[in-house]
């Protein structure tokens, strides 16, 4: 949203008809096979795009779900990078993409198969109440400026409620790598990581 605000300000310096599309408030028929965001774009934003609008609605262009971009957990990758920075993973090629994938898979295998834990069982480091308040205030200010024409007390209440849900889901937290890397199990694991990855024991077991 902050990058959106910057681009919005920049574009408004050169164009008089700039419109920011709000992915949380859009017009679309959710019962149709067409992607709802594209429906909003071609049926309600772009003038005169009648044929494209109908093609989107029918699913001929941009079927629903075609542009899905699910989030992926990064904690295993973050742990691998931090272990490398602390010298627990050695080797010049340890974090190049091809070798890094094997390291991350080995970490995931160790957490889920050997320790019988999930990615959600890692200790977390979360933003303080003060930083959360600053983030919320900043996000409200930016959204109010970007969507000035449609901003309302109800919309602000929805924004605050959404932020509260994100806090409850630990969205603003990340793995506490320093704490994890102090654990005996993980120290022993990283003592053997090069041998395990090079032998393919962990990787093969996980891929199978």
VOBAVEX-281964 format. One line per field, with one value per residue: residue in one letter; chain; x, y, z of N, C-alpha, C in turn; residue number from 1. Coordinates in steps of 0.02 Angstrom, whole numbers, padded with zeros to 5 digits. Atoms other than C-alpha are relative to their C-alpha. Example, Ala and Ser with C-alpha at 12.3 -4.5 7.8 and 13.67 -1.06 7.14 Angstrom:
% VOBAVEX-281964
aa: (A | S)
ch: (A | A)
n.u: (00045 | -00042)
n.v: (-00059 | -00059)
n.w: (00000 | -00003)
ca.u: (00615 | 00684)
ca.v: (-00225 | -00053)
ca.w: (00390 | 00357)
c.u: (00045 | -00039)
c.v: (00060 | 00055)
c.w: (00000 | 00037)
i: (1 | 2)
END
This chain:
% VOBAVEX-281964
aa: (X | X | X | X | X | X | X | X | X | X | X | X | X | X | X | X | X | X | X | X | X | X | X | X | X | X | X | X | X | X | X | X | X | X | X | X | X | X | X | X | X | X | X | X | X | X | X | X | X | X | X | X | X | X | X | X | X | X | X | X | X | X | X | X | X | X | X | X | X | X | X | X | X | X | X | X | X | X | X | X | X | X | X | X | X | X | X | X | X | X | X | X | X | X | X | X | X | X | X | X | X | X | X | X | X | X | X | X | X | X | X | X | X | X | X | X | X | X | X | X | X | X | X | X | X | X | X | X | X | X | X | X | X | X | X | X | X | X | X | X | X | X | X | X | X | X | X | X | X | X | X | X | X | X | X | X | X | X | X | X | X | X | X | X | X | X | X | X | X | X | X | X | X | X | X | X | X | X | X | X | X | X | X | X | X | X | X | X | X | X | X | X | X | X | X | X | X | X | X | X | X | X | X | X | X | X | X | X)
ch: (A | A | A | A | A | A | A | A | A | A | A | A | A | A | A | A | A | A | A | A | A | A | A | A | A | A | A | A | A | A | A | A | A | A | A | A | A | A | A | A | A | A | A | A | A | A | A | A | A | A | A | A | A | A | A | A | A | A | A | A | A | A | A | A | A | A | A | A | A | A | A | A | A | A | A | A | A | A | A | A | A | A | A | A | A | A | A | A | A | A | A | A | A | A | A | A | A | A | A | A | A | A | A | A | A | A | A | A | A | A | A | A | A | A | A | A | A | A | A | A | A | A | A | A | A | A | A | A | A | A | A | A | A | A | A | A | A | A | A | A | A | A | A | A | A | A | A | A | A | A | A | A | A | A | A | A | A | A | A | A | A | A | A | A | A | A | A | A | A | A | A | A | A | A | A | A | A | A | A | A | A | A | A | A | A | A | A | A | A | A | A | A | A | A | A | A | A | A | A | A | A | A | A | A | A | A | A | A)
n.u: (00041 | -00043 | -00025 | 00057 | 00006 | -00053 | 00015 | 00060 | -00022 | -00040 | 00042 | 00045 | -00037 | -00002 | 00064 | 00057 | 00052 | -00029 | 00046 | -00032 | 00048 | -00002 | 00014 | 00045 | 00066 | 00006 | 00064 | -00007 | 00048 | -00041 | 00028 | -00025 | -00066 | -00055 | -00035 | 00036 | -00040 | 00000 | 00068 | 00004 | -00045 | 00023 | 00071 | 00019 | -00053 | -00018 | 00060 | 00007 | -00030 | 00059 | -00015 | -00045 | 00040 | 00040 | -00047 | -00023 | 00057 | 00013 | -00058 | -00041 | -00063 | -00010 | 00048 | -00006 | -00054 | -00058 | -00053 | -00010 | -00069 | 00001 | -00061 | -00038 | -00039 | -00071 | -00040 | -00056 | -00050 | -00029 | -00044 | -00060 | -00042 | -00029 | -00050 | -00059 | -00031 | -00033 | -00054 | 00021 | -00001 | -00061 | -00003 | 00013 | 00061 | 00055 | 00063 | 00021 | 00067 | 00005 | -00018 | 00042 | 00062 | -00014 | -00008 | 00066 | 00038 | -00027 | 00024 | 00071 | 00004 | -00021 | 00052 | 00065 | -00004 | -00043 | 00023 | 00074 | 00030 | 00021 | -00032 | 00032 | -00027 | -00060 | 00010 | 00009 | -00019 | 00054 | -00005 | 00024 | 00064 | -00013 | -00011 | 00063 | 00042 | -00027 | 00015 | 00072 | 00013 | -00029 | 00039 | 00063 | -00014 | -00013 | 00062 | 00046 | -00024 | 00006 | 00071 | 00034 | 00068 | 00045 | -00015 | 00056 | -00010 | 00010 | -00059 | -00055 | 00014 | -00017 | -00073 | -00025 | 00018 | -00044 | -00066 | 00003 | -00001 | -00068 | -00041 | 00019 | -00027 | -00073 | -00025 | -00056 | -00052 | -00044 | -00036 | -00055 | -00055 | -00052 | 00023 | 00001 | -00068 | -00030 | 00026 | -00048 | 00018 | -00018 | -00074 | -00024 | 00021 | -00043 | -00067 | 00000 | 00039 | -00036 | -00001 | 00068 | 00021 | -00042 | 00017 | 00068 | 00042 | 00059 | 00036 | 00033 | 00053 | 00054 | 00029 | 00038)
n.v: (-00060 | -00059 | -00009 | -00025 | -00072 | -00035 | 00001 | -00040 | -00070 | -00013 | 00001 | -00058 | -00060 | -00001 | 00020 | -00026 | 00051 | 00058 | 00035 | 00056 | 00055 | 00028 | 00071 | 00020 | -00027 | -00001 | 00021 | 00060 | 00053 | 00056 | 00063 | 00012 | 00034 | -00047 | -00027 | -00060 | -00061 | -00019 | -00025 | -00069 | -00040 | -00010 | -00015 | -00058 | -00050 | -00019 | -00018 | 00027 | 00066 | 00044 | 00068 | 00031 | 00010 | 00061 | 00057 | 00013 | 00027 | 00069 | 00043 | 00009 | -00033 | -00006 | 00038 | -00010 | 00040 | 00005 | -00045 | 00013 | -00011 | 00016 | -00015 | 00059 | -00011 | -00012 | 00010 | 00047 | -00036 | -00050 | 00036 | 00021 | -00060 | -00021 | 00050 | -00014 | -00061 | 00016 | 00047 | 00068 | 00032 | -00023 | 00015 | -00060 | 00007 | 00023 | -00036 | -00013 | 00030 | 00073 | 00032 | -00028 | 00039 | 00061 | -00018 | -00017 | 00062 | 00038 | -00033 | 00016 | 00071 | 00008 | -00028 | 00033 | 00073 | 00023 | -00031 | 00005 | -00066 | -00034 | -00066 | -00045 | 00012 | -00039 | -00061 | -00059 | -00068 | -00041 | -00072 | -00024 | -00035 | -00068 | 00004 | 00019 | -00060 | -00044 | 00031 | -00008 | -00070 | -00016 | 00033 | -00036 | -00064 | 00013 | 00021 | -00057 | -00044 | 00033 | 00011 | -00058 | -00007 | 00051 | 00013 | -00013 | 00028 | 00073 | 00029 | -00002 | 00052 | 00063 | 00002 | 00014 | 00069 | 00043 | -00005 | 00038 | 00072 | 00016 | 00004 | 00063 | 00055 | -00006 | -00020 | -00046 | 00035 | 00043 | 00050 | -00025 | 00044 | 00004 | 00047 | 00067 | 00024 | 00016 | 00064 | 00054 | 00040 | -00035 | -00005 | 00065 | 00007 | -00041 | 00029 | 00053 | -00021 | 00010 | 00072 | 00022 | -00027 | 00028 | 00071 | 00003 | 00040 | -00037 | -00023 | 00056 | 00022 | -00049 | 00000 | 00062)
n.w: (00000 | -00002 | 00067 | 00038 | -00015 | 00035 | 00072 | 00009 | -00003 | 00060 | 00060 | -00003 | 00022 | 00073 | 00029 | -00038 | -00008 | -00034 | -00046 | -00035 | -00008 | -00067 | 00005 | -00054 | 00015 | 00072 | 00028 | 00041 | -00013 | -00023 | 00025 | 00068 | 00000 | 00010 | -00058 | -00023 | 00005 | 00071 | 00014 | -00023 | 00041 | 00070 | 00003 | -00039 | -00002 | 00068 | 00039 | 00068 | 00009 | -00003 | 00022 | -00049 | -00060 | 00009 | 00003 | -00069 | -00037 | 00021 | -00016 | 00059 | -00019 | -00072 | -00041 | -00072 | -00029 | 00045 | -00022 | -00071 | -00022 | -00072 | -00037 | -00018 | -00061 | 00014 | -00061 | 00011 | 00040 | -00044 | -00046 | 00038 | 00010 | -00063 | -00019 | 00043 | -00025 | -00063 | 00013 | -00013 | 00066 | 00033 | 00071 | 00042 | 00040 | -00043 | 00008 | 00069 | 00005 | 00006 | -00063 | -00053 | -00001 | -00036 | -00071 | -00026 | -00005 | -00056 | -00060 | -00005 | -00017 | -00070 | -00043 | 00005 | -00002 | -00055 | -00062 | -00003 | -00011 | 00062 | 00008 | -00048 | -00067 | -00012 | -00041 | 00043 | -00021 | 00026 | -00010 | -00065 | 00003 | 00025 | 00072 | 00031 | 00002 | 00051 | 00065 | 00011 | 00013 | 00065 | 00053 | 00006 | 00032 | 00072 | 00033 | 00002 | 00053 | 00065 | 00014 | -00031 | 00025 | -00027 | -00071 | -00046 | -00067 | 00005 | 00032 | -00049 | -00049 | 00034 | 00004 | -00068 | -00016 | 00040 | -00030 | -00063 | 00018 | 00022 | -00061 | -00033 | 00039 | -00002 | 00065 | -00010 | -00037 | 00041 | -00040 | -00042 | 00021 | -00052 | -00051 | 00030 | 00011 | -00065 | -00022 | 00009 | 00059 | 00062 | 00003 | 00023 | 00070 | 00043 | 00000 | 00050 | 00058 | 00063 | 00014 | 00016 | 00065 | 00053 | 00008 | 00026 | -00045 | -00019 | 00060 | 00031 | -00044 | 00003 | 00067 | 00009)
ca.u: (00000 | 00144 | 00218 | 00044 | 00037 | 00203 | 00152 | -00018 | 00064 | 00188 | 00056 | -00060 | 00078 | 00061 | -00115 | -00286 | -00383 | -00281 | -00385 | -00318 | -00405 | -00446 | -00433 | -00539 | -00685 | -00731 | -00883 | -00898 | -01019 | -00937 | -01053 | -00973 | -00819 | -00718 | -00588 | -00675 | -00531 | -00523 | -00712 | -00697 | -00553 | -00630 | -00814 | -00808 | -00641 | -00587 | -00714 | -00778 | -00700 | -00866 | -00800 | -00659 | -00780 | -00894 | -00744 | -00685 | -00859 | -00875 | -00704 | -00635 | -00501 | -00435 | -00534 | -00564 | -00410 | -00294 | -00198 | -00190 | -00034 | -00037 | 00086 | 00223 | 00306 | 00483 | 00539 | 00644 | 00733 | 00758 | 00833 | 00952 | 01014 | 01040 | 01131 | 01246 | 01278 | 01324 | 01446 | 01344 | 01333 | 01499 | 01545 | 01549 | 01400 | 01288 | 01162 | 01163 | 00988 | 01025 | 01112 | 01004 | 00848 | 00929 | 00977 | 00801 | 00725 | 00841 | 00790 | 00606 | 00631 | 00720 | 00583 | 00434 | 00496 | 00634 | 00569 | 00385 | 00346 | 00268 | 00328 | 00207 | 00302 | 00454 | 00475 | 00425 | 00488 | 00344 | 00328 | 00306 | 00139 | 00217 | 00275 | 00109 | 00019 | 00135 | 00109 | -00080 | -00083 | 00030 | -00073 | -00234 | -00156 | -00095 | -00260 | -00358 | -00250 | -00254 | -00440 | -00496 | -00653 | -00721 | -00650 | -00776 | -00789 | -00853 | -00704 | -00583 | -00670 | -00651 | -00467 | -00437 | -00529 | -00426 | -00266 | -00319 | -00352 | -00179 | -00100 | -00196 | -00134 | 00046 | 00065 | 00185 | 00297 | 00443 | 00545 | 00663 | 00817 | 00936 | 00831 | 00810 | 00996 | 01035 | 00935 | 01040 | 00943 | 00975 | 01159 | 01185 | 01088 | 01194 | 01353 | 01303 | 01213 | 01349 | 01362 | 01173 | 01145 | 01292 | 01237 | 01058 | 00990 | 00871 | 00827 | 00787 | 00684 | 00584 | 00558 | 00495)
ca.v: (00000 | 00120 | 00091 | 00119 | 00288 | 00338 | 00286 | 00368 | 00534 | 00520 | 00478 | 00618 | 00742 | 00695 | 00626 | 00690 | 00526 | 00412 | 00280 | 00161 | -00007 | -00067 | -00256 | -00260 | -00161 | -00204 | -00234 | -00409 | -00554 | -00690 | -00823 | -00802 | -00903 | -00747 | -00679 | -00547 | -00424 | -00428 | -00408 | -00250 | -00187 | -00214 | -00194 | -00047 | 00043 | 00040 | 00135 | 00051 | -00120 | -00208 | -00359 | -00390 | -00370 | -00506 | -00619 | -00601 | -00633 | -00793 | -00855 | -00848 | -00729 | -00745 | -00886 | -00873 | -00930 | -00916 | -00775 | -00854 | -00802 | -00894 | -00843 | -00966 | -00990 | -00923 | -00974 | -01121 | -01011 | -00873 | -01000 | -01063 | -00886 | -00845 | -01009 | -00967 | -00793 | -00869 | -00988 | -01143 | -01180 | -01173 | -01179 | -01044 | -01116 | -01151 | -01016 | -01009 | -01057 | -01239 | -01286 | -01173 | -01272 | -01430 | -01344 | -01277 | -01448 | -01528 | -01400 | -01431 | -01620 | -01604 | -01494 | -01593 | -01773 | -01788 | -01666 | -01696 | -01511 | -01393 | -01227 | -01145 | -01217 | -01106 | -00969 | -00800 | -00623 | -00500 | -00312 | -00219 | -00137 | 00033 | -00021 | -00103 | 00059 | 00159 | 00036 | 00043 | 00233 | 00244 | 00120 | 00214 | 00379 | 00306 | 00221 | 00376 | 00477 | 00349 | 00314 | 00488 | 00483 | 00325 | 00338 | 00330 | 00289 | 00117 | 00086 | 00140 | 00022 | -00121 | -00077 | -00079 | -00245 | -00321 | -00260 | -00336 | -00504 | -00497 | -00465 | -00612 | -00724 | -00671 | -00593 | -00463 | -00593 | -00691 | -00839 | -00799 | -00872 | -00829 | -00928 | -01076 | -01085 | -01097 | -01258 | -01416 | -01512 | -01379 | -01357 | -01543 | -01537 | -01396 | -01485 | -01620 | -01514 | -01522 | -01710 | -01732 | -01619 | -01687 | -01867 | -01826 | -01922 | -01787 | -01723 | -01893 | -01941 | -01780 | -01787 | -01966)
ca.w: (00000 | 00034 | -00138 | -00209 | -00123 | -00199 | -00375 | -00354 | -00308 | -00452 | -00582 | -00524 | -00566 | -00750 | -00774 | -00722 | -00726 | -00612 | -00522 | -00391 | -00391 | -00216 | -00209 | -00051 | -00122 | -00301 | -00411 | -00482 | -00497 | -00393 | -00467 | -00638 | -00690 | -00730 | -00611 | -00502 | -00505 | -00695 | -00700 | -00598 | -00705 | -00878 | -00835 | -00714 | -00734 | -00917 | -01024 | -01181 | -01148 | -01181 | -01275 | -01153 | -01008 | -01079 | -01114 | -00934 | -00864 | -00964 | -00910 | -01087 | -01019 | -00843 | -00764 | -00577 | -00481 | -00630 | -00547 | -00375 | -00280 | -00113 | 00019 | 00061 | 00231 | 00233 | 00407 | 00347 | 00222 | 00351 | 00472 | 00337 | 00300 | 00483 | 00515 | 00369 | 00440 | 00608 | 00525 | 00561 | 00375 | 00286 | 00105 | -00029 | -00122 | 00027 | -00012 | -00202 | -00264 | -00311 | -00148 | -00041 | -00090 | -00022 | 00141 | 00165 | 00129 | 00255 | 00386 | 00349 | 00358 | 00526 | 00601 | 00538 | 00527 | 00656 | 00788 | 00747 | 00748 | 00622 | 00555 | 00677 | 00826 | 00804 | 00936 | 00866 | 00877 | 00859 | 00842 | 01005 | 01047 | 01011 | 00837 | 00800 | 00843 | 00732 | 00589 | 00609 | 00616 | 00463 | 00363 | 00402 | 00351 | 00185 | 00144 | 00188 | 00068 | -00073 | -00060 | -00007 | -00114 | -00033 | 00143 | 00286 | 00471 | 00423 | 00310 | 00447 | 00569 | 00442 | 00422 | 00610 | 00627 | 00486 | 00567 | 00734 | 00649 | 00569 | 00739 | 00812 | 00672 | 00707 | 00535 | 00606 | 00685 | 00617 | 00675 | 00820 | 00736 | 00878 | 01001 | 00882 | 00845 | 01031 | 01046 | 01065 | 00931 | 00802 | 00849 | 00823 | 00661 | 00588 | 00642 | 00516 | 00386 | 00254 | 00268 | 00264 | 00114 | 00014 | 00046 | -00001 | 00149 | 00207 | 00035 | -00037 | 00115 | 00103 | -00086 | -00073)
c.u: (00043 | 00030 | -00055 | -00009 | 00052 | -00015 | -00061 | 00018 | 00039 | -00043 | -00047 | 00034 | -00003 | -00067 | -00057 | -00053 | 00027 | -00051 | 00037 | -00054 | 00010 | -00020 | -00048 | -00071 | -00007 | -00069 | 00011 | -00055 | 00040 | -00027 | 00024 | 00069 | 00059 | 00031 | -00033 | 00039 | 00002 | -00070 | -00006 | 00040 | -00031 | -00074 | -00019 | 00053 | 00017 | -00063 | 00001 | 00029 | -00054 | 00016 | 00045 | -00037 | -00040 | 00044 | 00024 | -00057 | -00012 | 00057 | 00044 | 00069 | 00002 | -00052 | 00015 | 00055 | 00062 | 00059 | 00012 | 00074 | 00004 | 00066 | 00034 | 00041 | 00075 | 00045 | 00059 | 00056 | 00035 | 00049 | 00064 | 00047 | 00034 | 00053 | 00064 | 00038 | 00038 | 00056 | -00017 | -00006 | 00060 | -00001 | -00021 | -00066 | -00062 | -00066 | -00014 | -00064 | -00002 | 00016 | -00044 | -00065 | 00010 | 00007 | -00068 | -00042 | 00024 | -00024 | -00074 | -00010 | 00018 | -00055 | -00063 | 00002 | 00040 | -00026 | -00075 | -00033 | -00023 | 00036 | -00029 | 00027 | 00065 | -00016 | -00001 | 00026 | -00050 | 00013 | -00028 | -00067 | 00010 | 00009 | -00063 | -00047 | 00023 | -00016 | -00073 | -00016 | 00026 | -00042 | -00067 | 00010 | 00010 | -00064 | -00049 | 00020 | -00011 | -00073 | -00043 | -00073 | -00049 | 00012 | -00059 | 00018 | -00007 | 00061 | 00059 | -00010 | 00018 | 00076 | 00030 | -00015 | 00045 | 00071 | 00003 | 00002 | 00070 | 00047 | -00013 | 00029 | 00077 | 00031 | 00062 | 00053 | 00043 | 00038 | 00057 | 00060 | 00054 | -00018 | 00002 | 00071 | 00039 | -00022 | 00049 | -00014 | 00023 | 00076 | 00029 | -00017 | 00048 | 00073 | 00007 | -00031 | 00036 | 00000 | -00069 | -00022 | 00040 | -00018 | -00070 | -00048 | -00066 | -00042 | -00039 | -00059 | -00060 | -00035 | -00043 | -00062)
c.v: (00063 | 00014 | 00026 | 00074 | 00041 | 00005 | 00043 | 00075 | 00018 | 00006 | 00061 | 00065 | 00007 | -00017 | 00023 | -00053 | -00064 | -00031 | -00059 | -00053 | -00031 | -00073 | -00025 | 00025 | 00005 | -00025 | -00059 | -00050 | -00063 | -00068 | -00016 | -00032 | 00047 | 00026 | 00065 | 00065 | 00025 | 00024 | 00073 | 00046 | 00015 | 00018 | 00065 | 00056 | 00024 | 00017 | -00034 | -00069 | -00054 | -00072 | -00037 | -00015 | -00065 | -00062 | -00019 | -00032 | -00074 | -00048 | -00012 | 00031 | 00001 | -00036 | 00010 | -00046 | -00004 | 00043 | -00007 | 00008 | -00013 | 00016 | -00066 | 00014 | 00006 | -00016 | -00047 | 00034 | 00052 | -00033 | -00021 | 00059 | 00020 | -00049 | 00010 | 00061 | -00013 | -00052 | -00072 | -00040 | 00028 | -00020 | 00059 | -00005 | -00016 | 00034 | 00022 | -00040 | -00077 | -00035 | 00024 | -00038 | -00064 | 00013 | 00013 | -00064 | -00042 | 00029 | -00018 | -00073 | -00010 | 00024 | -00044 | -00076 | -00025 | 00027 | -00004 | 00065 | 00028 | 00067 | 00050 | -00009 | 00037 | 00058 | 00061 | 00063 | 00047 | 00074 | 00019 | 00036 | 00070 | -00001 | -00019 | 00061 | 00047 | -00026 | 00009 | 00072 | 00020 | -00029 | 00035 | 00066 | -00009 | -00019 | 00057 | 00048 | -00031 | -00007 | 00054 | 00005 | -00049 | -00014 | 00019 | -00029 | -00076 | -00034 | 00000 | -00055 | -00069 | -00009 | -00019 | -00073 | -00049 | -00001 | -00042 | -00076 | -00021 | -00007 | -00066 | -00060 | 00001 | 00019 | 00045 | -00030 | -00040 | -00047 | 00033 | -00046 | -00007 | -00051 | -00072 | -00028 | -00011 | -00068 | -00056 | -00041 | 00032 | 00010 | -00065 | -00010 | 00038 | -00023 | -00052 | 00021 | -00012 | -00073 | -00024 | 00023 | -00032 | -00074 | -00008 | -00038 | 00036 | 00018 | -00056 | -00024 | 00046 | -00002 | -00062 | 00000)
c.w: (00000 | -00068 | -00045 | 00010 | -00038 | -00075 | -00015 | -00002 | -00063 | -00062 | -00002 | -00021 | -00076 | -00033 | 00045 | 00016 | 00032 | 00047 | 00030 | 00012 | 00069 | -00003 | 00053 | -00011 | -00076 | -00021 | -00046 | 00019 | 00018 | -00022 | -00071 | 00002 | -00008 | 00064 | 00022 | -00007 | -00073 | -00021 | 00019 | -00046 | -00069 | -00005 | 00035 | 00001 | -00070 | -00040 | -00068 | -00011 | 00003 | -00017 | 00050 | 00065 | -00005 | -00001 | 00069 | 00040 | -00016 | 00018 | -00059 | 00011 | 00076 | 00042 | 00074 | 00028 | -00042 | 00023 | 00075 | 00017 | 00075 | 00033 | 00019 | 00063 | -00016 | 00059 | -00010 | -00037 | 00044 | 00049 | -00035 | -00009 | 00065 | 00024 | -00040 | 00027 | 00065 | -00008 | 00013 | -00065 | -00037 | -00073 | -00042 | -00037 | 00040 | -00013 | -00072 | -00011 | -00001 | 00065 | 00057 | 00006 | 00040 | 00075 | 00032 | 00008 | 00059 | 00066 | 00011 | 00021 | 00074 | 00047 | 00001 | 00008 | 00060 | 00068 | 00009 | 00020 | -00067 | -00003 | 00050 | 00071 | 00015 | 00047 | -00045 | 00032 | -00033 | 00012 | 00068 | -00010 | -00029 | -00076 | -00037 | -00006 | -00054 | -00070 | -00017 | -00018 | -00070 | -00056 | -00009 | -00036 | -00075 | -00036 | -00005 | -00056 | -00070 | -00021 | 00031 | -00020 | 00032 | 00074 | 00044 | 00068 | -00002 | -00030 | 00049 | 00052 | -00029 | -00002 | 00068 | 00019 | -00038 | 00029 | 00064 | -00014 | -00022 | 00060 | 00036 | -00035 | -00003 | -00067 | 00007 | 00045 | -00049 | 00047 | 00040 | -00012 | 00054 | 00053 | -00027 | -00005 | 00064 | 00025 | -00017 | -00063 | -00065 | -00006 | -00027 | -00074 | -00046 | 00002 | -00056 | -00066 | -00067 | -00021 | -00022 | -00069 | -00056 | -00013 | -00028 | 00045 | 00016 | -00061 | -00032 | 00042 | -00004 | -00068 | -00011 | 00045)
i: (1 | 2 | 3 | 4 | 5 | 6 | 7 | 8 | 9 | 10 | 11 | 12 | 13 | 14 | 15 | 16 | 17 | 18 | 19 | 20 | 21 | 22 | 23 | 24 | 25 | 26 | 27 | 28 | 29 | 30 | 31 | 32 | 33 | 34 | 35 | 36 | 37 | 38 | 39 | 40 | 41 | 42 | 43 | 44 | 45 | 46 | 47 | 48 | 49 | 50 | 51 | 52 | 53 | 54 | 55 | 56 | 57 | 58 | 59 | 60 | 61 | 62 | 63 | 64 | 65 | 66 | 67 | 68 | 69 | 70 | 71 | 72 | 73 | 74 | 75 | 76 | 77 | 78 | 79 | 80 | 81 | 82 | 83 | 84 | 85 | 86 | 87 | 88 | 89 | 90 | 91 | 92 | 93 | 94 | 95 | 96 | 97 | 98 | 99 | 100 | 101 | 102 | 103 | 104 | 105 | 106 | 107 | 108 | 109 | 110 | 111 | 112 | 113 | 114 | 115 | 116 | 117 | 118 | 119 | 120 | 121 | 122 | 123 | 124 | 125 | 126 | 127 | 128 | 129 | 130 | 131 | 132 | 133 | 134 | 135 | 136 | 137 | 138 | 139 | 140 | 141 | 142 | 143 | 144 | 145 | 146 | 147 | 148 | 149 | 150 | 151 | 152 | 153 | 154 | 155 | 156 | 157 | 158 | 159 | 160 | 161 | 162 | 163 | 164 | 165 | 166 | 167 | 168 | 169 | 170 | 171 | 172 | 173 | 174 | 175 | 176 | 177 | 178 | 179 | 180 | 181 | 182 | 183 | 184 | 185 | 186 | 187 | 188 | 189 | 190 | 191 | 192 | 193 | 194 | 195 | 196 | 197 | 198 | 199 | 200 | 201 | 202 | 203 | 204 | 205 | 206 | 207 | 208)
END
